[in-house]
Every structure is written in structure tokens, then in C-alpha cells.
């Protein structure tokens, strides 16, 4: 499949990349290319300019409190310090796609992953044959026809645990850098997806020093264990004080257009013991609060029921101390 | 408009004229005439196009040629010749890890990256390593066997069993 023609720019610093973006408003940033290039091959929202970030080495560093957007998923999965301090982040990076894709795919690419939909991730001819959907420049959503909002499913994994752990994202733009809490970054809309302005570049993820005090877990449902986009993901971060819960964050991921922090379920357990019954109750509550739509391979009702099962698994793993390096 | 890219392919420095949107796979096949690397799904799903970039197995269908400039690119052609197969190729051939053969260059390059990193992988590590490569013929069992045989062949020294506790010297009869 041919890529559409574009002009490639190869900045070597973040400042250069941001300046190029200002110069060419009709452009995309390219990191690992494992999401953008397949979309370009399918003629999905292509641009005449591409800003390749492969020479911007300042964004590759990994530490338990600050990870560069160009760190590859493989590097994150292999990083000893990440496994030591925030194992759920290292583990989740290893659950994304296949080893081949993880060798190229980056943290920034996963956080900015295009939302996916059965009616969007198709060839040009396929999409044209049933009229383009909203996300591909059409006028109607094929998933919820009466709606003018896009329902494409959020399919990135890392935002789940990062939101649960209280991470913030650093964005570099023409007027300097700013930080946005991960929980406020994503919008529940398949087209207007996030708080990053078009002229900004996501540069770093900051994890609070307290993140290492949490026991966390990420449970992912997918059709093929070897590699697939999530059909759902449940991230939990649990902080205990003696026998009782001091803080609990539960994030339902890949079920709607954005990851959803279920604040009330987590805060309802504060000060209580995390018994099996409490876990069952929390898992049941998650099932009632998620609203998947029919635009992935598995049915919404199944994914909803599985949200309960996977929340239970996540809470049990977090209670037991979180993931360990295999 | 074409640009001149400096690529090092299989140890040979080359200058290739390619447009900005050129994919590494196309440059290898069309400009370098190295057609061992195959185009399967062209979407990063099947792993047929796997090559090594600086020793790491990567999808050449999802890598711009410009992204690989200045790096060491290794394709299946660098491994062996028809008369003198590389131990990985020989293992795939002898064990039956290859049937129609279309996915085989990808599997071989993934195996090369695995064995360079981990000369003695166990079953789980092999399955994990090849999980991004698809084969529709073999059912994978023979591929896993081939990787194990290749690992043995490539081991620096044959693994010696630990000597048993010294038995008392036999008396001459």
C-alpha cells in the first residue's frame, strides 16, 4: 500500500519540532510510526507534512519519575528502575501489541494513539462504500446514527495506569511548556480527543514521587493474548494504611472514547478493609458505570460484564502487591 | 522529490535516491534489489517484512527509509547463501519450520534478534519473541523446534553436563 505523498521534516530538538509545526500547520508528528503510518496507508486523515521525531534524542530518557515521549515500549518494559518503582507501568508497556511493534512504538505514540472504530479503521474504498463516518470527514456516526458525536473507542493502554497513579503530561508549544494532569487530558469524544493543542508536542510524562507507594495493576482483555488492541482495560492503584484503604483509584479504559476515572467507587472504599466482599462490590459498581458501544470485535454487553471480572482481577492483584517481573 | 539517503545494508554503505514517503521495505526491495524481505500485510500485523535495525528486529513496512538512515540494516540476505545456509536457516529447513516460505525471512530475522540477545531461550521466551510474526502453514510447533535447534547449533560450546560426583576408581580386574 502506498503512503500518500508528504514532505518529511527531521528536527533534532523539541524547539525545532515545535517551530516546524508552527510553520506547517497541516502536519503530523511521527514517532514510532506504528499507528500513524498504517492510518496514512489507509488514507485516514493524511497531512502534506510529517515531522519525524526520530532524531530528537532528548525525549528518550526513562526514570521512574519522568519518561520521555520517545522511550520505546520495549525500553519501558525492560527498564529495571521502572519495574522497581512503578511496575505496573513497565508491565503495561509490555502488554501493548506485539514485540515487533513494541520495538518501534513509543510512549508518546501510545498516549496519542488515534481512537479506533470498526467504521473508521478500514480501507478508503470500504469507508466510501457506506459513506464516510464522522471521524473520516463524513456527516453521520455509523455506530450511534442519531448522534453527531464520534464514538470511536479509546484504545491506548498506558493512560489507564498513568491516570490511576496521578501522572501529568508535559506539553511543549510555541509559548513554552505546560503540564496537564493525565486525568484531565482526555475528552470523551472520538474526534476532539484530548487537551493537547495542535501546535503542541507531548514531550514527557511525569509520575509523582508518591506513585511508588501504590500497589497497582492493569488487566487487559483482548482477543489474541499475543497482540491486540484492548477490548477493555482496568487499571487500579491502591495505597494501604495498615489494614485499611488509604487511597484507591480505578480507571476503566478502552470502553468509551476516553479512559474513565471512577472516583466514587475508589473513594467509597477509603478507610475500609479491602475484603473479598468489598472487591466484589466495587467490581459490580464498575460494570454499572461503563458504557461501551458496538464498534469493536467483542459485543458491548460482553465487555461490560468482563469489566466486572477484570476489576476483580485487578483489585486482587493490587491487594497481593502488584505485578512482578517475570 | 527524491532525496539521497545513506543506508548501510548488510554491511555495505549505499546511497539511495528515495522520496520522503519511501518505506524502508520498498527501498530494500526496489532500490537495493534485496527481495528476501517480504511484503505481507503491509500494516505491521504479520512480521513478514522483519529486518534488523541496529540489531533489533523491526517492521520495515512501518519504518520510513529516512528513519533507518545512518543505522545498520540487516536483511535475510546477510545470513547465508543457498549453498551455505546460516544455522538458523538450516534449522528451519531441516526441521520443517518453513512450508510455503513466505513468512520465513521474517521469522528468521526475529529468531536472529532473539538468539543474539538470548542464546538459550526457553519455550515461553521463544513463543513471546515470535508472537509478532504470523505463519499460516506450520502451526508454529516446527518453528519453535527450529529455533531451539538453531540455538543449540549457535551455542558457543556444546553444553557439557555437570560432571557427576567422582566415582571411586575401578580396580583393574
Interface residues (C-beta under 8 A of the other chain):
Chain A: X1 X2 X3 X4 X5 X6 X7 X8 X10 X30 X32 X33 X34 X37 X38 X41 X50 X52 X54 X97 X98 X99 X100 X101 X103 X104 X226 X227
Chain B: X19 X20 X21 X23 X42 X43 X44 X47 X50 X56 X57 X58 X59 X62 X63 X64 X66 X67 X110 X128 X129 X131 X132 X133
